[in-house]
Amino acid sequence: MDFRLGEPKISAVVRGKAPATSMSFDESGAFLFVASQDSRLRIVDCLRGTDKPAFKLDRDGIKLVSSTHHNQSVLFSGGEKDKTQNVGQRHALNYLSLHDNKILRQFRGHSGEITDISMNPADDTFLTSSADRTIRLWNLQQAGSLATMDLPRRGPNGLTIDPHGIPSAAFDRTGLVFGVTAPLDANVGHVVNLYDARNYGSGAFAEMKVENATVLQSITNKMIRPDMAAELAKSTWTSMKFNKSGNQILVTTNKGLVLMVDGYDGKLTHTFICTNADGNPGTEPSAACWSSDDKTILCGNEDGSLFVYDATSGDTLRKMKGHVGRVGCIASNPKYQQIASSCTNTALWLW
């Protein structure tokens, strides 16, 4: 995806009725799964640019969706409707067959909202992060979790972990390593711990920290007002994504800030700003992803545009316009030169 040679154009638009909350391409790149606030799961045919009849998940609701290695099955977790369930049914993860619209298995164990799902690219295990401050490891073939990780009280160099902070976890592209992030107390920053997926019981083999002071300095260098920069620097991390080589980690936050962190030493590589209609930093959760070749970073803005950044230099390559509302989800097709982005509607971009 060489954005220096040209800008992709919108090839298809799939209409929605409510803002998208999550999206995930299947392994073949032929289908895109999109969850939205109206409890609908849409299946977009990426080769034809059309969608199939949406799945209405009124009972459980849907907020997060993740493809699996089975192209007719997905994982999803509930949205607002989850709160109406009995206590024992809340915060469950569902394994849904798209072939016959049946729940194949439910994964229960979390006592708080599930905030992130990360599928292992190598097998049927997956990680969930939750507001109950735990990370759980699961396997699609059994209902009970394989392991549970509670956040430690201490981070690197004896720093205190925020007792109310929510962790986030993700596998790298090989499935051999997974990372866990958590906020430090008193807005000091965040920790990034790396684990061997085959020997996670031995603890993290690497412990790194990213200080908010370092983030603030990087933001300030972008000529952003000091008060805005100070607020952005304290943003809470919401997800992490490894590039293919595992040497860089892309971090999204609960505000208009995206970070790139070195996957080996935890140094802050770049900061990217998601903007609103006035050109100021956004206040909504950021959406960002790697391009399929890892050469660029794609970020959604609140004014409906997308920024394209060079992953090496951090320079802005393009600003693409195509949505009428905030771009809350963005993803890169793993097999084709295609990008998907969503506000209420989902756009497919092609060169």
C-alpha positions as CSV (number, residue, x, y, z in Angstrom):
1,M,0.0,0.0,0.0
2,D,2.1,2.9,-1.3
3,F,0.2,6.0,-0.5
4,R,2.9,8.1,-2.1
5,L,1.9,6.9,-5.5
6,G,-1.8,7.6,-5.2
7,E,-4.8,7.8,-2.9
8,P,-7.4,5.0,-2.6
9,K,-10.9,5.7,-3.6
10,I,-14.2,4.5,-2.0
11,S,-15.3,1.5,-4.1
12,A,-18.4,0.6,-2.0
13,V,-20.5,1.9,0.8
14,V,-22.6,-0.3,3.1
15,R,-25.3,1.7,4.9
16,G,-25.9,1.4,8.6
17,K,-28.4,2.7,11.1
18,A,-26.2,3.2,14.1
19,P,-22.5,4.0,14.7
20,A,-20.1,1.0,14.3
21,T,-18.3,-0.1,17.5
22,S,-16.0,-2.8,16.1
23,M,-14.9,-4.5,12.9
24,S,-12.8,-7.5,11.9
25,F,-11.7,-9.0,8.5
26,D,-11.8,-12.7,8.1
27,E,-8.5,-14.5,7.3
28,S,-9.3,-14.8,3.6
29,G,-10.0,-11.1,3.3
30,A,-13.3,-11.9,1.5
31,F,-15.5,-10.8,4.4
32,L,-15.7,-8.0,6.9
33,F,-17.7,-8.3,10.1
34,V,-19.0,-5.0,11.6
35,A,-20.7,-4.6,15.0
36,S,-22.9,-1.5,15.7
37,Q,-24.7,0.1,18.5
38,D,-28.1,-1.1,17.4
39,S,-27.1,-4.7,18.3
40,R,-26.6,-5.6,14.6
41,L,-23.8,-7.7,13.2
42,R,-23.2,-7.0,9.5
43,I,-21.3,-9.2,7.0
44,V,-19.8,-7.3,4.2
45,D,-18.7,-9.1,1.0
46,C,-15.4,-7.3,0.3
47,L,-15.1,-8.7,-3.2
48,R,-18.5,-7.6,-4.3
49,G,-18.9,-4.5,-2.1
50,T,-22.3,-5.7,-0.8
51,D,-23.6,-6.8,2.6
52,K,-25.7,-9.8,3.6
53,P,-28.8,-9.5,5.8
54,A,-27.6,-8.3,9.3
55,F,-27.8,-10.6,12.3
56,K,-29.9,-8.9,15.0
57,L,-28.5,-9.8,18.4
58,D,-31.1,-8.2,20.6
59,R,-30.8,-10.6,23.6
60,D,-27.1,-10.3,24.1
61,G,-26.3,-7.1,22.3
62,I,-22.9,-6.7,20.6
63,K,-20.1,-4.3,21.1
64,L,-16.9,-6.2,20.0
65,V,-16.5,-8.7,17.2
66,S,-13.5,-10.8,16.2
67,S,-13.1,-13.2,13.3
68,T,-11.7,-16.7,14.0
69,H,-9.9,-19.2,11.9
70,H,-13.3,-20.5,10.8
71,N,-14.8,-18.1,8.2
72,Q,-18.3,-18.9,9.2
73,S,-17.9,-18.3,12.9
74,V,-17.1,-15.2,15.0
75,L,-16.6,-14.2,18.6
76,F,-18.6,-11.3,20.0
77,S,-19.2,-9.7,23.4
78,G,-22.3,-7.8,24.5
79,G,-23.1,-4.1,24.5
80,E,-25.7,-2.3,26.5
81,K,-28.1,-5.2,26.3
82,D,-25.6,-7.3,28.3
83,K,-26.7,-5.3,31.4
84,T,-30.2,-6.7,31.1
85,Q,-29.0,-10.3,31.5
86,N,-29.1,-12.3,34.7
87,V,-25.9,-11.8,36.7
88,G,-24.6,-15.2,35.7
89,Q,-25.2,-14.4,32.0
90,R,-23.5,-11.0,32.0
91,H,-20.1,-10.4,30.5
92,A,-20.1,-13.6,28.5
93,L,-18.3,-14.0,25.2
94,N,-20.2,-15.8,22.5
95,Y,-19.0,-18.0,19.7
96,L,-21.5,-17.6,16.9
97,S,-22.0,-19.7,13.8
98,L,-22.9,-17.5,10.9
99,H,-24.0,-20.5,8.9
100,D,-27.1,-21.1,11.0
101,N,-27.1,-18.2,13.5
102,K,-26.5,-20.4,16.5
103,I,-24.4,-19.8,19.6
104,L,-21.9,-22.7,19.5
105,R,-20.4,-21.9,22.9
106,Q,-20.4,-19.2,25.6
107,F,-17.3,-18.3,27.6
108,R,-18.1,-17.1,31.1
109,G,-15.7,-16.0,33.8
110,H,-15.3,-12.2,33.6
111,S,-17.1,-10.1,36.2
112,G,-16.8,-6.9,34.3
113,E,-17.3,-5.7,30.7
114,I,-15.0,-7.3,28.1
115,T,-13.0,-4.5,26.6
116,D,-10.9,-6.3,24.0
117,I,-10.5,-9.6,22.2
118,S,-7.3,-10.9,20.6
119,M,-7.3,-14.1,18.5
120,N,-4.1,-16.1,18.3
121,P,-3.1,-16.1,14.6
122,A,-1.6,-19.6,15.0
123,D,-4.3,-21.6,16.7
124,D,-7.7,-21.5,18.4
125,T,-6.7,-19.8,21.6
126,F,-7.6,-16.1,22.3
127,L,-7.2,-13.5,24.9
128,T,-9.9,-11.2,26.5
129,S,-9.3,-8.1,28.5
130,S,-11.9,-6.9,31.0
131,A,-13.0,-4.0,33.2
132,D,-12.6,-6.6,36.1
133,R,-8.9,-5.9,35.7
134,T,-8.1,-9.4,34.5
135,I,-6.8,-11.0,31.3
136,R,-8.1,-14.5,30.4
137,L,-6.8,-17.0,28.0
138,W,-9.3,-19.3,26.3
139,N,-9.6,-22.0,23.6
140,L,-12.6,-22.1,21.2
141,Q,-12.9,-25.8,21.9
142,Q,-13.7,-25.5,25.6
143,A,-15.9,-23.2,27.6
144,G,-13.7,-22.7,30.7
145,S,-10.7,-20.3,30.6
146,L,-7.2,-21.9,30.4
147,A,-5.7,-19.2,32.5
148,T,-6.5,-16.0,34.4
149,M,-4.0,-13.1,34.9
150,D,-4.7,-10.6,37.6
151,L,-2.9,-7.3,37.4
152,P,0.1,-7.1,39.8
153,R,0.3,-4.3,42.3
154,R,3.8,-3.4,41.2
155,G,5.3,-2.6,37.8
156,P,8.9,-2.0,36.6
157,N,11.2,-0.5,39.2
158,G,8.6,-0.9,41.9
159,L,6.1,1.6,40.3
160,T,2.5,1.1,41.5
161,I,-0.1,-0.1,39.1
162,D,-3.3,1.9,39.1
163,P,-5.7,-0.1,41.4
164,H,-8.6,1.0,39.1
165,G,-6.9,0.7,35.8
166,I,-8.1,-1.6,33.0
167,P,-5.6,-3.8,31.2
168,S,-5.4,-4.6,27.5
169,A,-3.8,-7.6,25.9
170,A,-2.9,-8.8,22.4
171,F,-1.0,-11.6,20.6
172,D,1.7,-10.6,18.2
173,R,1.5,-11.8,14.6
174,T,3.3,-15.1,15.2
175,G,1.1,-16.1,18.2
176,L,4.2,-16.9,20.2
177,V,4.2,-13.8,22.2
178,F,1.5,-11.7,23.8
179,G,1.6,-8.3,25.4
180,V,-0.3,-6.8,28.3
181,T,-0.6,-3.1,29.1
182,A,-1.8,-1.5,32.3
183,P,-1.9,2.1,33.6
184,L,0.4,3.2,36.4
185,D,-0.9,5.0,39.5
186,A,-1.1,8.8,39.7
187,N,-1.0,9.2,35.9
188,V,2.6,8.4,35.7
189,G,2.2,6.4,32.5
190,H,1.7,2.8,31.4
191,V,3.5,-0.5,31.6
192,V,4.0,-3.0,28.7
193,N,4.8,-6.6,29.7
194,L,5.6,-9.3,27.1
195,Y,5.0,-13.0,27.7
196,D,5.9,-16.2,26.0
197,A,2.6,-17.7,25.0
198,R,3.9,-21.2,25.6
199,N,5.4,-20.4,29.0
200,Y,3.3,-17.5,30.4
201,G,3.3,-19.1,33.9
202,S,7.0,-18.0,34.3
203,G,6.0,-14.4,34.1
204,A,6.9,-11.6,31.7
205,F,10.2,-11.9,29.9
206,A,10.2,-8.1,29.2
207,E,8.9,-5.3,31.3
208,M,8.8,-1.8,29.9
209,K,7.2,1.5,30.8
210,V,6.0,4.5,28.8
211,E,5.9,7.7,30.9
212,N,3.3,10.3,30.3
213,A,6.0,13.0,30.5
214,T,7.6,11.5,27.4
215,V,4.2,11.4,25.7
216,L,3.6,15.1,26.6
217,Q,6.9,16.2,25.2
218,S,6.2,14.5,21.9
219,I,2.7,16.0,21.7
220,T,4.0,19.5,22.6
221,N,6.5,19.3,19.7
222,K,3.4,19.1,17.4
223,M,2.6,22.7,18.4
224,I,-0.6,21.7,20.3
225,R,-1.9,24.1,23.0
226,P,-0.3,23.2,26.4
227,D,-3.7,22.5,28.1
228,M,-4.8,20.2,25.3
229,A,-1.4,18.5,25.2
230,A,-1.5,17.9,29.0
231,E,-5.0,16.3,28.7
232,L,-4.0,14.1,25.8
233,A,-0.8,12.9,27.5
234,K,-3.0,11.4,30.3
235,S,-5.2,9.4,27.9
236,T,-6.0,5.9,28.9
237,W,-4.8,3.2,26.6
238,T,-7.6,1.0,25.1
239,S,-5.9,-1.4,22.7
240,M,-2.6,-2.6,21.4
241,K,-1.6,-4.0,18.0
242,F,1.8,-5.5,17.0
243,N,3.2,-5.0,13.5
244,K,4.3,-8.1,11.6
245,S,7.9,-8.2,12.9
246,G,6.8,-7.4,16.4
247,N,9.3,-4.6,16.8
248,Q,6.6,-1.9,17.0
249,I,3.3,-1.7,18.9
250,L,0.4,0.6,17.9
251,V,-1.7,1.9,20.9
252,T,-5.1,3.5,20.8
253,T,-6.5,5.6,23.6
254,N,-9.8,6.9,25.0
255,K,-9.1,10.3,23.4
256,G,-7.8,11.5,20.1
257,L,-4.3,10.1,20.6
258,V,-2.5,7.2,19.0
259,L,1.0,6.0,20.0
260,M,3.7,3.9,18.4
261,V,5.9,2.2,21.0
262,D,9.1,0.2,20.3
263,G,8.3,-3.5,21.0
264,Y,11.8,-4.2,22.2
265,D,12.6,-1.4,24.7
266,G,9.3,0.4,25.2
267,K,10.6,3.7,23.9
268,L,8.0,6.1,22.4
269,T,8.5,6.1,18.6
270,H,5.8,8.4,17.4
271,T,2.5,10.1,18.5
272,F,-0.4,10.7,16.1
273,I,-3.3,13.0,16.7
274,C,-6.9,12.3,15.7
275,T,-8.6,15.6,15.1
276,N,-12.2,17.0,15.3
277,A,-13.9,19.4,12.9
278,D,-12.0,22.4,14.2
279,G,-8.7,20.7,13.7
280,N,-8.1,20.3,17.4
281,P,-7.3,17.0,19.1
282,G,-10.4,14.8,19.4
283,T,-12.1,13.9,22.6
284,E,-13.6,10.5,21.5
285,P,-11.8,7.2,21.6
286,S,-9.2,6.9,18.8
287,A,-9.3,4.4,16.0
288,A,-6.2,3.3,14.2
289,C,-4.6,0.3,12.5
290,W,-1.5,-0.8,10.6
291,S,-1.7,-1.1,6.8
292,S,-1.3,-4.7,5.7
293,D,2.4,-4.0,4.7
294,D,3.2,-2.2,8.0
295,K,4.5,0.9,6.1
296,T,1.7,3.2,7.1
297,I,-0.6,4.0,10.0
298,L,-4.3,4.8,9.4
299,C,-6.2,6.9,11.9
300,G,-9.8,7.9,12.0
301,N,-10.9,11.5,12.7
302,E,-14.0,13.0,14.3
303,D,-14.7,15.0,11.2
304,G,-15.1,11.9,9.1
305,S,-11.7,12.0,7.5
306,L,-8.7,9.6,7.8
307,F,-5.1,10.5,8.3
308,V,-2.4,8.3,6.7
309,Y,1.0,8.5,8.4
310,D,4.4,7.1,7.4
311,A,5.2,4.4,10.0
312,T,9.0,5.1,9.8
313,S,9.1,8.9,9.8
314,G,5.8,9.7,11.4
315,D,5.0,12.2,8.6
316,T,1.5,12.8,7.3
317,L,1.1,11.3,3.8
318,R,-2.6,11.8,3.1
319,K,-5.8,13.1,4.5
320,M,-8.7,11.1,3.0
321,K,-12.3,12.3,3.1
322,G,-15.3,10.0,2.9
323,H,-17.5,9.9,6.0
324,V,-20.0,12.3,7.4
325,G,-19.5,11.4,11.0
326,R,-16.7,10.3,13.4
327,V,-14.7,7.4,12.1
328,G,-14.9,4.9,15.0
329,C,-13.5,1.8,13.3
330,I,-10.8,1.2,10.7
331,A,-9.1,-1.9,9.5
332,S,-6.8,-3.1,6.7
333,N,-7.6,-6.1,4.6
334,P,-5.0,-8.9,5.3
335,K,-5.1,-10.2,1.7
336,Y,-6.1,-7.4,-0.7
337,Q,-5.2,-3.8,-1.2
338,Q,-8.2,-2.6,0.6
339,I,-9.1,-0.5,3.6
340,A,-12.4,-0.5,5.6
341,S,-13.6,2.4,7.7
342,S,-16.9,3.0,9.5
343,C,-18.9,5.8,11.0
344,T,-22.5,4.8,10.7
345,N,-21.9,3.6,7.2
346,T,-19.0,1.3,6.2
347,A,-16.7,2.3,3.3
348,L,-14.4,0.1,1.4
349,W,-11.4,1.8,-0.1
350,L,-9.5,0.5,-3.2
351,W,-6.5,1.7,-5.3
